Amino acid sequence: MMRLSYSLGSLLTVDQILHCAKKLSQVKPDVIWIPETWGMENFSMLSATSAENTSSKIGSSIINIYSRSPTQIAMGAATVDTISNERLILGLGTSSKPIVEKFHGKKFVNPVQRMREYVEIIRLCLSGKKINYSGQLFSLENFSLLIKPPRENIPIYLAAVNQKMIELTWEIGDGVIFYLRPKSEIKDTLDKMQKQRKIDSTLQIITCVDENSEKAIERTKKTVAFYVSVGEIYRNFLSNNGYKNEIENIYGEYITSGLKNNFTFVSDKMINDLCVCGTPDEARYQLNAFQDTGIDLPIIQFNPINEVDSSFDLLIDTFGDIN
């Protein structure tokens, strides 16, 4: 059977996330992932989610490494791992320059070196020992956590897009979190990187299921268009991996008139390559195609249509027997 996990995203309210997490107790997915953008704070949501669902692991997807110090992240991770009875997966990423600089007031510099040092410091902190650390970017003196972490080795997964971060992930990470990658590119990357060192490979997949296939497709195209519009890193990556014309059209329309109509430039080929959408039968068929890339753990990113409860019920009905 395929391992499967779910991401309960930023489009939901706090209560909706907790309600959906509780419903997932019925199907016991491998991991419930909670994102952080500029709404809900991640560590509190992870703790609350772990109380509503006591069977699945709880993952952050992702905590960015510019909005908190590495010791703050270690403190949060130790706290959530205690509350959840050792079920945390700590997902870390760099976020993006606009978010880091405009929303957090930090300079988006040295992302790869910063990630390296964050992972080193977090792991040292979780060892429970007093640490002294001297890196290129961070120095710590005589730091130790006042609480004893329940685990010294909380799994750390890194969100990786470009090659330097991919190489770092396979060097120091316990897992990788991919997003918006063409299937052939995922397969090529995994074929190459997993030979060097085997880590857990995950892929967050924009997913929308509805009995009306066209409604699901349109909803999915709007989500893709949003990420292409606001995420320069995804625009560049997809432009360099087979979708240059689509990216130019989507982003050009966004600059001209915003998000209202630019989803119409998302091609069917794009969503077939990057997403899962359509009727339940169509969605299950599409998910199987991602398994052929070599991904260990697909992450179903819930994109509701109309009423959240009924939309999520249909999602669970569609994929719930896969685990």
N, C-alpha and C positions, 0 to 999 in steps of 0.2 A: 504494500500500500504506500502511496505517496504521503510524505510528511506535508502538512499544510498549516499555514498561519494566517492571521487576519490583522489588518491595520485599521484602527478606528480613528478617523482623521479629524482634521481641524474644522470640517464643515458641521460637525456635530456639537451639541451642547454638552456640558459636563454630565448632566443627567442622562442624556442619550448614550454617551459612551459607557457609563456605568451600567445602564440597562442592557445594552448590547453585549457587554462583557459577561453579564450574568446569563444571558441567553446562550452564550458560547459554552457554558458549562455543560450543556446538553451534548455537544459534539466533541468537546475536549481537543481543540487544536493544539498543535505543538507550542505555539507562542501567540500571545496577543501583544501587538505592537502599538504604542501610543506615540504619535509625532509631537513635535513642538515647533510652532511657527512664531506667531506674535499674539497668541491668545492664551490658551491654558498652559500653566507651568507644568513641566514634565514630571518632576519627581513626585509632586503631590498627586498627580493623576495616576502615576504608576502605583503608588501606595493604595489609593482608593480602588483602583481596578483589581489589585491583588486581593482585596477583601471581598469583592463581588464574584471573583472567579478564583477558586483555590486549587485548580487542577493544572492550568496551563502556566508555562513560563511567561514572564512579563518583560517586554523589550522596549527600549527607547529607540525611536527611529525618526529623527536623531536629536541628540543633544549637541549643540554646536560648541566648538572649543574657543569661541571668542567671548561669549556672554558670561561665562563663569571661569574662575581660576581652576587650575587642575586640582587643588586641594578641596575646593568647594564641590567639585564633581565627585571626588573620592568620598567626601562626607555624605553626599546625597546617595551615592551608590551603596555605601555601607548601611545607611539607614533603610533604604528600600529593600535591600537584600535581607535585612533583619525582619522587617515587617512582613515580607512575602515568603518567609521561610526558605530562603536561598533559591529563589526562582528568577532573579534578575539576569537579563542580558543587557549589558551596557553598550548601546549603539552610539557612536561618536561620528561627527562630521564637521566639515568646515563651514557649512551653510554657504552664503554667497556674499559677494562684495556689497551689493546694495543693502542687504539686511544687516550685515555686520556694521557697516559704516553709517548708514542712515538711521537705523533703528536702535543700534547699541552704542554708537559713538566710538567704535574702535577702528583701528587701522587694519585693513585686510592684507596683512603681509606675512610672508614665510609660512604658508599653510602646511607644507609637508614637514618642515622641521618642527613647527609648533605641534602638529599631531604626534610626531615621534616623542617629543618631550612630555606631552600630556599623558600619553600611554605609559611612559616610564614612571612618571611621578605618581599617577593613579595606582599603578601596581605596587610601587614602594609603599604608598600610604596604606593600601589594603593589607600589606604584610603585617601590620600591627606594630612594627618596630619604629623606633625613633630614626628619622632619616635626615641626612644632609645631602643636598643635591646641587650640582653646579652644571648647568647646560649653557647653550648659546643664548637662550631666551629667558630661562628661569633659574633662580637660585633660591633654595630653601635651607633654613638652618634649624636644626633640632625640632622638627615637626613630628608629632605623632597624634593619631586619633585618640580621643578620650574614650570612645567606645571600642569594644573588640569586634572587628568584622566577623560575621559568622563564617565567611569563606575568604581565604587569602587570594583565591584565583577566580574572581567573577569574570565570566566570559566577556571579552571586549570585541565587538564587531565594528568595522570601519566602513563608512559610506565612501565609495570610491567611484570616480568618473574617469579622470585622466590617468595616463600611464604611470606617472610618478607616484600618485596615491595608490594605484593598484599594486605597484611593486612594494611600497611600504606596507600595505595591508598584508600581503603574503609573507613579508618579513616578520612582522610583529603582531598581527591580529589573530584572533581566534576564529573570526568569520568576516565575511564581506557582505555589504548591503548594496546591491545594484538597483538602478532605477532608470527607466526610459532607455533601454538598450535593445537594438535589433537582435533578433534571435541568432543570426549567423555570427554576429560579433561576440555575443555571449559565449557561444560554443567555442569559437577560436580562442578567446581569452582564457576560458576555463581549461581547454585542452593544453594550453601552454603553461598556465600558472600552477595548476594542480599537480603537474609533474615535479615542480620545484618543492612544493610543500602542500600537503592536503589540509585545507581549512573548510569550514562550513560556508557554503555559498548560498546566499539568499537573494531573491529578486522581488522587489515590491512592484506589483502589477496593477495598474489602473483598471478597475473592474466595475462593470455596471451590468446588472441583470434585470430584465423586464420581460413580461410576456409579449410586449410590443418591441420587436427587434429594432425598428427604426428609432424609437424613443431612446433605447439604450445606446445606440450608436451615436446619436446626436449628443447625448449627455457625456459620453466618453470623449468625443471630439472637443467639447467645451473644456474638459479637464486638461486634455493634452495641450490645447491652445493656450490655456492659462500658464502652464509650466514653461512652454516655449516662449511666451511673451515676457514673463518676469525673470526667467532663469537663463542668464547668458551662457553659463556652463553647459546647459542642455542644448541651447541653440548651436553652439560651436561643435559640440560632440555629434549631434545628429546631422549637421551640415557636412561633417567630415565622414559620415557613415551612411551615405546614400540618400539623404533627404534635403539636399541643398535648396532645391527649388521650392519645396513646401515650406521650409523654414523662412526663406526670404519673403514668401507671400504672407505667411501667418504673421510674422513680425512687422512687415510693412503695413499691413492692415491695422495692426495694433497701434502703431505709431500714428496712423492717420485717424482712426476712429475708436480706439480702445477695444474692449473684449466683445462688443456686441455681435459682430459678424465674422470675426477672424477665424472662428472654428470651421467655417465653410471651406477653408483652404487646407484643412487637415484631410489628407487623402485616405481612402479606404485601405490602401496598402500600408500606411503608417499605423492605423489602429490594429490591423491584422497582425502586424509585426511586433507591436509594442504593448498591446492591451488585451483584455478579455472583455467582450461585450456581446449582448444579444439575448436571445431566449435562453432558458436553462440548458437545453440540449446543445445549443451553439456554444455557450460559455464553457461547458464541461469539455467539449471537443477542443476548444481553443486552449484551455488550460493544459491538456495533455501534450499539446505541441511544445509548451515551454519545458516540460519534463525532458523532452528530447535534446534540449540544449546542454544538459548536464547539471542544471541547477538542483541543489539539494533541497531547498526549502522555498517554494513559492509563497509570497505574501499577498493575500487578497486585499487590495485597498478598496474599502467600501465607499462607493459613490451612490448615495441614495437618489431615487426618483420619487418625487411626490412625498408621500408620508413615510417617515423613517422606519417605523416599526414594521409595516407590511413589506417594505423594500428589504429590510434586513432579514425578515422571516424567509423571503424568497431566496435570498443569498444563502442562508443556512440550508434550506431545502435543496438547493442546487449542488452545494459542495460538501454538505455535512457528513456524508458517509465515506468521504475519501480517506480521512485519517485512519 
